[in-house]
């Protein structure tokens, strides 16, 4: 019997960000679930966003006064998260973003953020 090992497709290791890390753009805002040098995933309330094209994204961690902004990005996926409560009337979605064309300052800020403000791998 032959077993096939699924190869990890991601180019960069994903990390869990420090609590309170928020992704923000013109269309959605919510907590970052994981982050890497290549992109991130965050959750937001459905109804906040209908667009899924390339746009500008910011990463904000208020407790540490960190903002990495104007990151050109592309939506890779946007999925409905199963509802955990019967009492909530809104739906939560998880969006995965790929970073595009990071400049040197953004790359360095992102690397510093991952090295100093994450809590292990995802």
Phi and psi restraints in degrees (range 20) as a CNS / XPLOR table:
assign (resid 1 and name C) (resid 2 and name N)
       (resid 2 and name CA) (resid 2 and name C) 1.0 -97.9 20.0 2
assign (resid 2 and name N) (resid 2 and name CA)
       (resid 2 and name C) (resid 3 and name N) 1.0 131.8 20.0 2
assign (resid 2 and name C) (resid 3 and name N)
       (resid 3 and name CA) (resid 3 and name C) 1.0 -108.7 20.0 2
assign (resid 3 and name N) (resid 3 and name CA)
       (resid 3 and name C) (resid 4 and name N) 1.0 130.1 20.0 2
assign (resid 3 and name C) (resid 4 and name N)
       (resid 4 and name CA) (resid 4 and name C) 1.0 -97.2 20.0 2
assign (resid 4 and name N) (resid 4 and name CA)
       (resid 4 and name C) (resid 5 and name N) 1.0 129.5 20.0 2
assign (resid 4 and name C) (resid 5 and name N)
       (resid 5 and name CA) (resid 5 and name C) 1.0 -91.7 20.0 2
assign (resid 5 and name N) (resid 5 and name CA)
       (resid 5 and name C) (resid 6 and name N) 1.0 124.6 20.0 2
assign (resid 5 and name C) (resid 6 and name N)
       (resid 6 and name CA) (resid 6 and name C) 1.0 -74.6 20.0 2
assign (resid 6 and name N) (resid 6 and name CA)
       (resid 6 and name C) (resid 7 and name N) 1.0 124.3 20.0 2
assign (resid 6 and name C) (resid 7 and name N)
       (resid 7 and name CA) (resid 7 and name C) 1.0 -83.6 20.0 2
assign (resid 7 and name N) (resid 7 and name CA)
       (resid 7 and name C) (resid 8 and name N) 1.0 135.6 20.0 2
assign (resid 7 and name C) (resid 8 and name N)
       (resid 8 and name CA) (resid 8 and name C) 1.0 -63.6 20.0 2
assign (resid 8 and name N) (resid 8 and name CA)
       (resid 8 and name C) (resid 9 and name N) 1.0 125.9 20.0 2
assign (resid 8 and name C) (resid 9 and name N)
       (resid 9 and name CA) (resid 9 and name C) 1.0 -85.9 20.0 2
assign (resid 9 and name N) (resid 9 and name CA)
       (resid 9 and name C) (resid 10 and name N) 1.0 -19.9 20.0 2
assign (resid 9 and name C) (resid 10 and name N)
       (resid 10 and name CA) (resid 10 and name C) 1.0 -72.4 20.0 2
assign (resid 10 and name N) (resid 10 and name CA)
       (resid 10 and name C) (resid 11 and name N) 1.0 140.3 20.0 2
assign (resid 10 and name C) (resid 11 and name N)
       (resid 11 and name CA) (resid 11 and name C) 1.0 -80.6 20.0 2
assign (resid 11 and name N) (resid 11 and name CA)
       (resid 11 and name C) (resid 12 and name N) 1.0 -29.6 20.0 2
assign (resid 11 and name C) (resid 12 and name N)
       (resid 12 and name CA) (resid 12 and name C) 1.0 -121.0 20.0 2
assign (resid 12 and name N) (resid 12 and name CA)
       (resid 12 and name C) (resid 13 and name N) 1.0 144.7 20.0 2
assign (resid 12 and name C) (resid 13 and name N)
       (resid 13 and name CA) (resid 13 and name C) 1.0 -68.4 20.0 2
assign (resid 13 and name N) (resid 13 and name CA)
       (resid 13 and name C) (resid 14 and name N) 1.0 138.3 20.0 2
assign (resid 13 and name C) (resid 14 and name N)
       (resid 14 and name CA) (resid 14 and name C) 1.0 -94.0 20.0 2
assign (resid 14 and name N) (resid 14 and name CA)
       (resid 14 and name C) (resid 15 and name N) 1.0 146.7 20.0 2
assign (resid 14 and name C) (resid 15 and name N)
       (resid 15 and name CA) (resid 15 and name C) 1.0 -128.7 20.0 2
assign (resid 15 and name N) (resid 15 and name CA)
       (resid 15 and name C) (resid 16 and name N) 1.0 153.4 20.0 2
assign (resid 15 and name C) (resid 16 and name N)
       (resid 16 and name CA) (resid 16 and name C) 1.0 -86.6 20.0 2
assign (resid 16 and name N) (resid 16 and name CA)
       (resid 16 and name C) (resid 17 and name N) 1.0 121.7 20.0 2
assign (resid 16 and name C) (resid 17 and name N)
       (resid 17 and name CA) (resid 17 and name C) 1.0 -77.0 20.0 2
assign (resid 17 and name N) (resid 17 and name CA)
       (resid 17 and name C) (resid 18 and name N) 1.0 160.7 20.0 2
assign (resid 17 and name C) (resid 18 and name N)
       (resid 18 and name CA) (resid 18 and name C) 1.0 -58.5 20.0 2
assign (resid 18 and name N) (resid 18 and name CA)
       (resid 18 and name C) (resid 19 and name N) 1.0 142.0 20.0 2
assign (resid 18 and name C) (resid 19 and name N)
       (resid 19 and name CA) (resid 19 and name C) 1.0 -53.8 20.0 2
assign (resid 19 and name N) (resid 19 and name CA)
       (resid 19 and name C) (resid 20 and name N) 1.0 140.6 20.0 2
assign (resid 19 and name C) (resid 20 and name N)
       (resid 20 and name CA) (resid 20 and name C) 1.0 95.2 20.0 2
assign (resid 20 and name N) (resid 20 and name CA)
       (resid 20 and name C) (resid 21 and name N) 1.0 -1.2 20.0 2
assign (resid 20 and name C) (resid 21 and name N)
       (resid 21 and name CA) (resid 21 and name C) 1.0 -76.0 20.0 2
assign (resid 21 and name N) (resid 21 and name CA)
       (resid 21 and name C) (resid 22 and name N) 1.0 125.9 20.0 2
assign (resid 21 and name C) (resid 22 and name N)
       (resid 22 and name CA) (resid 22 and name C) 1.0 -119.7 20.0 2
assign (resid 22 and name N) (resid 22 and name CA)
       (resid 22 and name C) (resid 23 and name N) 1.0 138.9 20.0 2
assign (resid 22 and name C) (resid 23 and name N)
       (resid 23 and name CA) (resid 23 and name C) 1.0 -99.0 20.0 2
assign (resid 23 and name N) (resid 23 and name CA)
       (resid 23 and name C) (resid 24 and name N) 1.0 138.0 20.0 2
assign (resid 23 and name C) (resid 24 and name N)
       (resid 24 and name CA) (resid 24 and name C) 1.0 -140.9 20.0 2
assign (resid 24 and name N) (resid 24 and name CA)
       (resid 24 and name C) (resid 25 and name N) 1.0 136.4 20.0 2
assign (resid 24 and name C) (resid 25 and name N)
       (resid 25 and name CA) (resid 25 and name C) 1.0 -147.6 20.0 2
assign (resid 25 and name N) (resid 25 and name CA)
       (resid 25 and name C) (resid 26 and name N) 1.0 -169.9 20.0 2
assign (resid 25 and name C) (resid 26 and name N)
       (resid 26 and name CA) (resid 26 and name C) 1.0 -69.3 20.0 2
assign (resid 26 and name N) (resid 26 and name CA)
       (resid 26 and name C) (resid 27 and name N) 1.0 -15.2 20.0 2
assign (resid 26 and name C) (resid 27 and name N)
       (resid 27 and name CA) (resid 27 and name C) 1.0 -116.9 20.0 2
assign (resid 27 and name N) (resid 27 and name CA)
       (resid 27 and name C) (resid 28 and name N) 1.0 -20.0 20.0 2
assign (resid 27 and name C) (resid 28 and name N)
       (resid 28 and name CA) (resid 28 and name C) 1.0 -157.6 20.0 2
assign (resid 28 and name N) (resid 28 and name CA)
       (resid 28 and name C) (resid 29 and name N) 1.0 157.8 20.0 2
assign (resid 28 and name C) (resid 29 and name N)
       (resid 29 and name CA) (resid 29 and name C) 1.0 -147.8 20.0 2
assign (resid 29 and name N) (resid 29 and name CA)
       (resid 29 and name C) (resid 30 and name N) 1.0 135.1 20.0 2
assign (resid 29 and name C) (resid 30 and name N)
       (resid 30 and name CA) (resid 30 and name C) 1.0 179.5 20.0 2
assign (resid 30 and name N) (resid 30 and name CA)
       (resid 30 and name C) (resid 31 and name N) 1.0 173.4 20.0 2
assign (resid 30 and name C) (resid 31 and name N)
       (resid 31 and name CA) (resid 31 and name C) 1.0 -68.3 20.0 2
assign (resid 31 and name N) (resid 31 and name CA)
       (resid 31 and name C) (resid 32 and name N) 1.0 139.1 20.0 2
assign (resid 31 and name C) (resid 32 and name N)
       (resid 32 and name CA) (resid 32 and name C) 1.0 -78.2 20.0 2
assign (resid 32 and name N) (resid 32 and name CA)
       (resid 32 and name C) (resid 33 and name N) 1.0 129.2 20.0 2
assign (resid 32 and name C) (resid 33 and name N)
       (resid 33 and name CA) (resid 33 and name C) 1.0 -89.3 20.0 2
assign (resid 33 and name N) (resid 33 and name CA)
       (resid 33 and name C) (resid 34 and name N) 1.0 -44.0 20.0 2
assign (resid 33 and name C) (resid 34 and name N)
       (resid 34 and name CA) (resid 34 and name C) 1.0 -151.9 20.0 2
assign (resid 34 and name N) (resid 34 and name CA)
       (resid 34 and name C) (resid 35 and name N) 1.0 159.4 20.0 2
assign (resid 34 and name C) (resid 35 and name N)
       (resid 35 and name CA) (resid 35 and name C) 1.0 -147.0 20.0 2
assign (resid 35 and name N) (resid 35 and name CA)
       (resid 35 and name C) (resid 36 and name N) 1.0 148.2 20.0 2
assign (resid 35 and name C) (resid 36 and name N)
       (resid 36 and name CA) (resid 36 and name C) 1.0 -145.9 20.0 2
assign (resid 36 and name N) (resid 36 and name CA)
       (resid 36 and name C) (resid 37 and name N) 1.0 179.1 20.0 2
assign (resid 36 and name C) (resid 37 and name N)
       (resid 37 and name CA) (resid 37 and name C) 1.0 -69.4 20.0 2
assign (resid 37 and name N) (resid 37 and name CA)
       (resid 37 and name C) (resid 38 and name N) 1.0 -14.3 20.0 2
assign (resid 37 and name C) (resid 38 and name N)
       (resid 38 and name CA) (resid 38 and name C) 1.0 -101.3 20.0 2
assign (resid 38 and name N) (resid 38 and name CA)
       (resid 38 and name C) (resid 39 and name N) 1.0 -14.5 20.0 2
assign (resid 38 and name C) (resid 39 and name N)
       (resid 39 and name CA) (resid 39 and name C) 1.0 167.0 20.0 2
assign (resid 39 and name N) (resid 39 and name CA)
       (resid 39 and name C) (resid 40 and name N) 1.0 -167.4 20.0 2
assign (resid 39 and name C) (resid 40 and name N)
       (resid 40 and name CA) (resid 40 and name C) 1.0 -154.3 20.0 2
assign (resid 40 and name N) (resid 40 and name CA)
       (resid 40 and name C) (resid 41 and name N) 1.0 167.0 20.0 2
assign (resid 40 and name C) (resid 41 and name N)
       (resid 41 and name CA) (resid 41 and name C) 1.0 -124.3 20.0 2
assign (resid 41 and name N) (resid 41 and name CA)
       (resid 41 and name C) (resid 42 and name N) 1.0 139.7 20.0 2
assign (resid 41 and name C) (resid 42 and name N)
       (resid 42 and name CA) (resid 42 and name C) 1.0 -143.1 20.0 2
assign (resid 42 and name N) (resid 42 and name CA)
       (resid 42 and name C) (resid 43 and name N) 1.0 159.9 20.0 2
assign (resid 42 and name C) (resid 43 and name N)
       (resid 43 and name CA) (resid 43 and name C) 1.0 -108.0 20.0 2
assign (resid 43 and name N) (resid 43 and name CA)
       (resid 43 and name C) (resid 44 and name N) 1.0 149.6 20.0 2
assign (resid 43 and name C) (resid 44 and name N)
       (resid 44 and name CA) (resid 44 and name C) 1.0 -152.7 20.0 2
assign (resid 44 and name N) (resid 44 and name CA)
       (resid 44 and name C) (resid 45 and name N) 1.0 163.6 20.0 2
assign (resid 44 and name C) (resid 45 and name N)
       (resid 45 and name CA) (resid 45 and name C) 1.0 -79.1 20.0 2
assign (resid 45 and name N) (resid 45 and name CA)
       (resid 45 and name C) (resid 46 and name N) 1.0 131.9 20.0 2
assign (resid 45 and name C) (resid 46 and name N)
       (resid 46 and name CA) (resid 46 and name C) 1.0 -60.6 20.0 2
assign (resid 46 and name N) (resid 46 and name CA)
       (resid 46 and name C) (resid 47 and name N) 1.0 144.8 20.0 2
assign (resid 46 and name C) (resid 47 and name N)
       (resid 47 and name CA) (resid 47 and name C) 1.0 102.2 20.0 2
assign (resid 47 and name N) (resid 47 and name CA)
       (resid 47 and name C) (resid 48 and name N) 1.0 -19.4 20.0 2
assign (resid 47 and name C) (resid 48 and name N)
       (resid 48 and name CA) (resid 48 and name C) 1.0 -80.5 20.0 2
assign (resid 48 and name N) (resid 48 and name CA)
       (resid 48 and name C) (resid 49 and name N) 1.0 -21.6 20.0 2
assign (resid 48 and name C) (resid 49 and name N)
       (resid 49 and name CA) (resid 49 and name C) 1.0 -142.7 20.0 2
assign (resid 49 and name N) (resid 49 and name CA)
       (resid 49 and name C) (resid 50 and name N) 1.0 137.5 20.0 2
assign (resid 49 and name C) (resid 50 and name N)
       (resid 50 and name CA) (resid 50 and name C) 1.0 -127.5 20.0 2
assign (resid 50 and name N) (resid 50 and name CA)
       (resid 50 and name C) (resid 51 and name N) 1.0 -13.6 20.0 2
assign (resid 50 and name C) (resid 51 and name N)
       (resid 51 and name CA) (resid 51 and name C) 1.0 -90.1 20.0 2
assign (resid 51 and name N) (resid 51 and name CA)
       (resid 51 and name C) (resid 52 and name N) 1.0 148.2 20.0 2
assign (resid 51 and name C) (resid 52 and name N)
       (resid 52 and name CA) (resid 52 and name C) 1.0 -139.9 20.0 2
assign (resid 52 and name N) (resid 52 and name CA)
       (resid 52 and name C) (resid 53 and name N) 1.0 25.5 20.0 2
assign (resid 52 and name C) (resid 53 and name N)
       (resid 53 and name CA) (resid 53 and name C) 1.0 -92.2 20.0 2
assign (resid 53 and name N) (resid 53 and name CA)
       (resid 53 and name C) (resid 54 and name N) 1.0 -179.6 20.0 2
assign (resid 53 and name C) (resid 54 and name N)
       (resid 54 and name CA) (resid 54 and name C) 1.0 -62.9 20.0 2
assign (resid 54 and name N) (resid 54 and name CA)
       (resid 54 and name C) (resid 55 and name N) 1.0 142.7 20.0 2
assign (resid 54 and name C) (resid 55 and name N)
       (resid 55 and name CA) (resid 55 and name C) 1.0 -161.1 20.0 2
assign (resid 55 and name N) (resid 55 and name CA)
       (resid 55 and name C) (resid 56 and name N) 1.0 -174.8 20.0 2
assign (resid 55 and name C) (resid 56 and name N)
       (resid 56 and name CA) (resid 56 and name C) 1.0 -98.6 20.0 2
assign (resid 56 and name N) (resid 56 and name CA)
       (resid 56 and name C) (resid 57 and name N) 1.0 138.6 20.0 2
assign (resid 56 and name C) (resid 57 and name N)
       (resid 57 and name CA) (resid 57 and name C) 1.0 -128.2 20.0 2
assign (resid 57 and name N) (resid 57 and name CA)
       (resid 57 and name C) (resid 58 and name N) 1.0 149.5 20.0 2
assign (resid 57 and name C) (resid 58 and name N)
       (resid 58 and name CA) (resid 58 and name C) 1.0 -125.9 20.0 2
assign (resid 58 and name N) (resid 58 and name CA)
       (resid 58 and name C) (resid 59 and name N) 1.0 150.8 20.0 2
assign (resid 58 and name C) (resid 59 and name N)
       (resid 59 and name CA) (resid 59 and name C) 1.0 -118.0 20.0 2
assign (resid 59 and name N) (resid 59 and name CA)
       (resid 59 and name C) (resid 60 and name N) 1.0 125.6 20.0 2
assign (resid 59 and name C) (resid 60 and name N)
       (resid 60 and name CA) (resid 60 and name C) 1.0 -128.2 20.0 2
assign (resid 60 and name N) (resid 60 and name CA)
       (resid 60 and name C) (resid 61 and name N) 1.0 132.6 20.0 2
assign (resid 60 and name C) (resid 61 and name N)
       (resid 61 and name CA) (resid 61 and name C) 1.0 -130.8 20.0 2
assign (resid 61 and name N) (resid 61 and name CA)
       (resid 61 and name C) (resid 62 and name N) 1.0 92.9 20.0 2
assign (resid 61 and name C) (resid 62 and name N)
       (resid 62 and name CA) (resid 62 and name C) 1.0 -61.2 20.0 2
assign (resid 62 and name N) (resid 62 and name CA)
       (resid 62 and name C) (resid 63 and name N) 1.0 -37.8 20.0 2
assign (resid 62 and name C) (resid 63 and name N)
       (resid 63 and name CA) (resid 63 and name C) 1.0 -63.1 20.0 2
assign (resid 63 and name N) (resid 63 and name CA)
       (resid 63 and name C) (resid 64 and name N) 1.0 -24.0 20.0 2
assign (resid 63 and name C) (resid 64 and name N)
       (resid 64 and name CA) (resid 64 and name C) 1.0 -114.6 20.0 2
assign (resid 64 and name N) (resid 64 and name CA)
       (resid 64 and name C) (resid 65 and name N) 1.0 10.2 20.0 2
assign (resid 64 and name C) (resid 65 and name N)
       (resid 65 and name CA) (resid 65 and name C) 1.0 54.1 20.0 2
assign (resid 65 and name N) (resid 65 and name CA)
       (resid 65 and name C) (resid 66 and name N) 1.0 47.7 20.0 2
assign (resid 65 and name C) (resid 66 and name N)
       (resid 66 and name CA) (resid 66 and name C) 1.0 -112.9 20.0 2
assign (resid 66 and name N) (resid 66 and name CA)
       (resid 66 and name C) (resid 67 and name N) 1.0 131.9 20.0 2
assign (resid 66 and name C) (resid 67 and name N)
       (resid 67 and name CA) (resid 67 and name C) 1.0 -140.8 20.0 2
assign (resid 67 and name N) (resid 67 and name CA)
       (resid 67 and name C) (resid 68 and name N) 1.0 120.4 20.0 2
assign (resid 67 and name C) (resid 68 and name N)
       (resid 68 and name CA) (resid 68 and name C) 1.0 -111.7 20.0 2
assign (resid 68 and name N) (resid 68 and name CA)
       (resid 68 and name C) (resid 69 and name N) 1.0 111.9 20.0 2
assign (resid 68 and name C) (resid 69 and name N)
       (resid 69 and name CA) (resid 69 and name C) 1.0 -122.3 20.0 2
assign (resid 69 and name N) (resid 69 and name CA)
       (resid 69 and name C) (resid 70 and name N) 1.0 174.3 20.0 2
assign (resid 69 and name C) (resid 70 and name N)
       (resid 70 and name CA) (resid 70 and name C) 1.0 57.0 20.0 2
assign (resid 70 and name N) (resid 70 and name CA)
       (resid 70 and name C) (resid 71 and name N) 1.0 38.8 20.0 2
assign (resid 70 and name C) (resid 71 and name N)
       (resid 71 and name CA) (resid 71 and name C) 1.0 -85.3 20.0 2
assign (resid 71 and name N) (resid 71 and name CA)
       (resid 71 and name C) (resid 72 and name N) 1.0 118.8 20.0 2
assign (resid 71 and name C) (resid 72 and name N)
       (resid 72 and name CA) (resid 72 and name C) 1.0 -70.5 20.0 2
assign (resid 72 and name N) (resid 72 and name CA)
       (resid 72 and name C) (resid 73 and name N) 1.0 132.3 20.0 2
assign (resid 72 and name C) (resid 73 and name N)
       (resid 73 and name CA) (resid 73 and name C) 1.0 -143.5 20.0 2
assign (resid 73 and name N) (resid 73 and name CA)
       (resid 73 and name C) (resid 74 and name N) 1.0 166.2 20.0 2
assign (resid 73 and name C) (resid 74 and name N)
       (resid 74 and name CA) (resid 74 and name C) 1.0 -135.7 20.0 2
assign (resid 74 and name N) (resid 74 and name CA)
       (resid 74 and name C) (resid 75 and name N) 1.0 134.0 20.0 2
assign (resid 74 and name C) (resid 75 and name N)
       (resid 75 and name CA) (resid 75 and name C) 1.0 -74.9 20.0 2
assign (resid 75 and name N) (resid 75 and name CA)
       (resid 75 and name C) (resid 76 and name N) 1.0 124.5 20.0 2
assign (resid 75 and name C) (resid 76 and name N)
       (resid 76 and name CA) (resid 76 and name C) 1.0 -94.4 20.0 2
assign (resid 76 and name N) (resid 76 and name CA)
       (resid 76 and name C) (resid 77 and name N) 1.0 -41.7 20.0 2
assign (resid 76 and name C) (resid 77 and name N)
       (resid 77 and name CA) (resid 77 and name C) 1.0 -152.3 20.0 2
assign (resid 77 and name N) (resid 77 and name CA)
       (resid 77 and name C) (resid 78 and name N) 1.0 157.8 20.0 2
assign (resid 77 and name C) (resid 78 and name N)
       (resid 78 and name CA) (resid 78 and name C) 1.0 -148.9 20.0 2
assign (resid 78 and name N) (resid 78 and name CA)
       (resid 78 and name C) (resid 79 and name N) 1.0 108.8 20.0 2
assign (resid 78 and name C) (resid 79 and name N)
       (resid 79 and name CA) (resid 79 and name C) 1.0 -125.1 20.0 2
assign (resid 79 and name N) (resid 79 and name CA)
       (resid 79 and name C) (resid 80 and name N) 1.0 145.2 20.0 2
assign (resid 79 and name C) (resid 80 and name N)
       (resid 80 and name CA) (resid 80 and name C) 1.0 -72.7 20.0 2
assign (resid 80 and name N) (resid 80 and name CA)
       (resid 80 and name C) (resid 81 and name N) 1.0 133.1 20.0 2
assign (resid 80 and name C) (resid 81 and name N)
       (resid 81 and name CA) (resid 81 and name C) 1.0 -94.6 20.0 2
assign (resid 81 and name N) (resid 81 and name CA)
       (resid 81 and name C) (resid 82 and name N) 1.0 129.3 20.0 2
assign (resid 81 and name C) (resid 82 and name N)
       (resid 82 and name CA) (resid 82 and name C) 1.0 -55.6 20.0 2
assign (resid 82 and name N) (resid 82 and name CA)
       (resid 82 and name C) (resid 83 and name N) 1.0 136.6 20.0 2
assign (resid 82 and name C) (resid 83 and name N)
       (resid 83 and name CA) (resid 83 and name C) 1.0 -67.6 20.0 2
assign (resid 83 and name N) (resid 83 and name CA)
       (resid 83 and name C) (resid 84 and name N) 1.0 132.2 20.0 2
assign (resid 83 and name C) (resid 84 and name N)
       (resid 84 and name CA) (resid 84 and name C) 1.0 -94.7 20.0 2
assign (resid 84 and name N) (resid 84 and name CA)
       (resid 84 and name C) (resid 85 and name N) 1.0 -14.9 20.0 2
assign (resid 84 and name C) (resid 85 and name N)
       (resid 85 and name CA) (resid 85 and name C) 1.0 -132.1 20.0 2
assign (resid 85 and name N) (resid 85 and name CA)
       (resid 85 and name C) (resid 86 and name N) 1.0 137.9 20.0 2
assign (resid 85 and name C) (resid 86 and name N)
       (resid 86 and name CA) (resid 86 and name C) 1.0 -76.4 20.0 2
assign (resid 86 and name N) (resid 86 and name CA)
       (resid 86 and name C) (resid 87 and name N) 1.0 -14.7 20.0 2
assign (resid 86 and name C) (resid 87 and name N)
       (resid 87 and name CA) (resid 87 and name C) 1.0 -87.1 20.0 2
assign (resid 87 and name N) (resid 87 and name CA)
       (resid 87 and name C) (resid 88 and name N) 1.0 -19.7 20.0 2
assign (resid 87 and name C) (resid 88 and name N)
       (resid 88 and name CA) (resid 88 and name C) 1.0 -80.4 20.0 2
assign (resid 88 and name N) (resid 88 and name CA)
       (resid 88 and name C) (resid 89 and name N) 1.0 133.5 20.0 2
assign (resid 88 and name C) (resid 89 and name N)
       (resid 89 and name CA) (resid 89 and name C) 1.0 -94.8 20.0 2
assign (resid 89 and name N) (resid 89 and name CA)
       (resid 89 and name C) (resid 90 and name N) 1.0 -13.0 20.0 2
assign (resid 89 and name C) (resid 90 and name N)
       (resid 90 and name CA) (resid 90 and name C) 1.0 -98.6 20.0 2
assign (resid 90 and name N) (resid 90 and name CA)
       (resid 90 and name C) (resid 91 and name N) 1.0 155.7 20.0 2
assign (resid 90 and name C) (resid 91 and name N)
       (resid 91 and name CA) (resid 91 and name C) 1.0 -107.0 20.0 2
assign (resid 91 and name N) (resid 91 and name CA)
       (resid 91 and name C) (resid 92 and name N) 1.0 147.0 20.0 2
assign (resid 91 and name C) (resid 92 and name N)
       (resid 92 and name CA) (resid 92 and name C) 1.0 -104.3 20.0 2
assign (resid 92 and name N) (resid 92 and name CA)
       (resid 92 and name C) (resid 93 and name N) 1.0 141.8 20.0 2
assign (resid 92 and name C) (resid 93 and name N)
       (resid 93 and name CA) (resid 93 and name C) 1.0 -123.0 20.0 2
assign (resid 93 and name N) (resid 93 and name CA)
       (resid 93 and name C) (resid 94 and name N) 1.0 155.1 20.0 2
assign (resid 93 and name C) (resid 94 and name N)
       (resid 94 and name CA) (resid 94 and name C) 1.0 -118.9 20.0 2
assign (resid 94 and name N) (resid 94 and name CA)
       (resid 94 and name C) (resid 95 and name N) 1.0 125.9 20.0 2
assign (resid 94 and name C) (resid 95 and name N)
       (resid 95 and name CA) (resid 95 and name C) 1.0 -113.5 20.0 2
assign (resid 95 and name N) (resid 95 and name CA)
       (resid 95 and name C) (resid 96 and name N) 1.0 132.5 20.0 2
assign (resid 95 and name C) (resid 96 and name N)
       (resid 96 and name CA) (resid 96 and name C) 1.0 -106.3 20.0 2
assign (resid 96 and name N) (resid 96 and name CA)
       (resid 96 and name C) (resid 97 and name N) 1.0 130.1 20.0 2
assign (resid 96 and name C) (resid 97 and name N)
       (resid 97 and name CA) (resid 97 and name C) 1.0 -118.4 20.0 2
assign (resid 97 and name N) (resid 97 and name CA)
       (resid 97 and name C) (resid 98 and name N) 1.0 138.0 20.0 2
assign (resid 97 and name C) (resid 98 and name N)
       (resid 98 and name CA) (resid 98 and name C) 1.0 -104.5 20.0 2
assign (resid 98 and name N) (resid 98 and name CA)
       (resid 98 and name C) (resid 99 and name N) 1.0 131.0 20.0 2
assign (resid 98 and name C) (resid 99 and name N)
       (resid 99 and name CA) (resid 99 and name C) 1.0 -76.2 20.0 2
assign (resid 99 and name N) (resid 99 and name CA)
       (resid 99 and name C) (resid 100 and name N) 1.0 140.3 20.0 2
assign (resid 99 and name C) (resid 100 and name N)
       (resid 100 and name CA) (resid 100 and name C) 1.0 -123.2 20.0 2
assign (resid 100 and name N) (resid 100 and name CA)
       (resid 100 and name C) (resid 101 and name N) 1.0 135.7 20.0 2
assign (resid 100 and name C) (resid 101 and name N)
       (resid 101 and name CA) (resid 101 and name C) 1.0 50.4 20.0 2
assign (resid 101 and name N) (resid 101 and name CA)
       (resid 101 and name C) (resid 102 and name N) 1.0 52.2 20.0 2
assign (resid 101 and name C) (resid 102 and name N)
       (resid 102 and name CA) (resid 102 and name C) 1.0 -62.3 20.0 2
assign (resid 102 and name N) (resid 102 and name CA)
       (resid 102 and name C) (resid 103 and name N) 1.0 135.1 20.0 2
assign (resid 102 and name C) (resid 103 and name N)
       (resid 103 and name CA) (resid 103 and name C) 1.0 -82.7 20.0 2
assign (resid 103 and name N) (resid 103 and name CA)
       (resid 103 and name C) (resid 104 and name N) 1.0 173.7 20.0 2
assign (resid 103 and name C) (resid 104 and name N)
       (resid 104 and name CA) (resid 104 and name C) 1.0 -61.3 20.0 2
assign (resid 104 and name N) (resid 104 and name CA)
       (resid 104 and name C) (resid 105 and name N) 1.0 -39.9 20.0 2
assign (resid 104 and name C) (resid 105 and name N)
       (resid 105 and name CA) (resid 105 and name C) 1.0 -64.6 20.0 2
assign (resid 105 and name N) (resid 105 and name CA)
       (resid 105 and name C) (resid 106 and name N) 1.0 -46.2 20.0 2
assign (resid 105 and name C) (resid 106 and name N)
       (resid 106 and name CA) (resid 106 and name C) 1.0 -62.5 20.0 2
assign (resid 106 and name N) (resid 106 and name CA)
       (resid 106 and name C) (resid 107 and name N) 1.0 -43.0 20.0 2
assign (resid 106 and name C) (resid 107 and name N)
       (resid 107 and name CA) (resid 107 and name C) 1.0 -60.7 20.0 2
assign (resid 107 and name N) (resid 107 and name CA)
       (resid 107 and name C) (resid 108 and name N) 1.0 -45.3 20.0 2
assign (resid 107 and name C) (resid 108 and name N)
       (resid 108 and name CA) (resid 108 and name C) 1.0 -66.6 20.0 2
assign (resid 108 and name N) (resid 108 and name CA)
       (resid 108 and name C) (resid 109 and name N) 1.0 -43.2 20.0 2
assign (resid 108 and name C) (resid 109 and name N)
       (resid 109 and name CA) (resid 109 and name C) 1.0 -63.1 20.0 2
assign (resid 109 and name N) (resid 109 and name CA)
       (resid 109 and name C) (resid 110 and name N) 1.0 -40.0 20.0 2
assign (resid 109 and name C) (resid 110 and name N)
       (resid 110 and name CA) (resid 110 and name C) 1.0 -66.7 20.0 2
assign (resid 110 and name N) (resid 110 and name CA)
       (resid 110 and name C) (resid 111 and name N) 1.0 -43.6 20.0 2
assign (resid 110 and name C) (resid 111 and name N)
       (resid 111 and name CA) (resid 111 and name C) 1.0 -61.7 20.0 2
assign (resid 111 and name N) (resid 111 and name CA)
       (resid 111 and name C) (resid 112 and name N) 1.0 -44.4 20.0 2
assign (resid 111 and name C) (resid 112 and name N)
       (resid 112 and name CA) (resid 112 and name C) 1.0 -61.5 20.0 2
assign (resid 112 and name N) (resid 112 and name CA)
       (resid 112 and name C) (resid 113 and name N) 1.0 -43.0 20.0 2
assign (resid 112 and name C) (resid 113 and name N)
       (resid 113 and name CA) (resid 113 and name C) 1.0 -60.1 20.0 2
assign (resid 113 and name N) (resid 113 and name CA)
       (resid 113 and name C) (resid 114 and name N) 1.0 -47.9 20.0 2
assign (resid 113 and name C) (resid 114 and name N)
       (resid 114 and name CA) (resid 114 and name C) 1.0 -63.2 20.0 2
assign (resid 114 and name N) (resid 114 and name CA)
       (resid 114 and name C) (resid 115 and name N) 1.0 -41.2 20.0 2
assign (resid 114 and name C) (resid 115 and name N)
       (resid 115 and name CA) (resid 115 and name C) 1.0 -70.2 20.0 2
assign (resid 115 and name N) (resid 115 and name CA)
       (resid 115 and name C) (resid 116 and name N) 1.0 -31.5 20.0 2
assign (resid 115 and name C) (resid 116 and name N)
       (resid 116 and name CA) (resid 116 and name C) 1.0 -110.7 20.0 2
assign (resid 116 and name N) (resid 116 and name CA)
       (resid 116 and name C) (resid 117 and name N) 1.0 -21.4 20.0 2
assign (resid 116 and name C) (resid 117 and name N)
       (resid 117 and name CA) (resid 117 and name C) 1.0 -125.9 20.0 2
assign (resid 117 and name N) (resid 117 and name CA)
       (resid 117 and name C) (resid 118 and name N) 1.0 26.7 20.0 2
assign (resid 117 and name C) (resid 118 and name N)
       (resid 118 and name CA) (resid 118 and name C) 1.0 -119.8 20.0 2
assign (resid 118 and name N) (resid 118 and name CA)
       (resid 118 and name C) (resid 119 and name N) 1.0 164.6 20.0 2
assign (resid 118 and name C) (resid 119 and name N)
       (resid 119 and name CA) (resid 119 and name C) 1.0 -122.9 20.0 2
assign (resid 119 and name N) (resid 119 and name CA)
       (resid 119 and name C) (resid 120 and name N) 1.0 52.2 20.0 2
assign (resid 119 and name C) (resid 120 and name N)
       (resid 120 and name CA) (resid 120 and name C) 1.0 95.0 20.0 2
assign (resid 120 and name N) (resid 120 and name CA)
       (resid 120 and name C) (resid 121 and name N) 1.0 178.0 20.0 2
assign (resid 120 and name C) (resid 121 and name N)
       (resid 121 and name CA) (resid 121 and name C) 1.0 -81.6 20.0 2
assign (resid 121 and name N) (resid 121 and name CA)
       (resid 121 and name C) (resid 122 and name N) 1.0 159.0 20.0 2
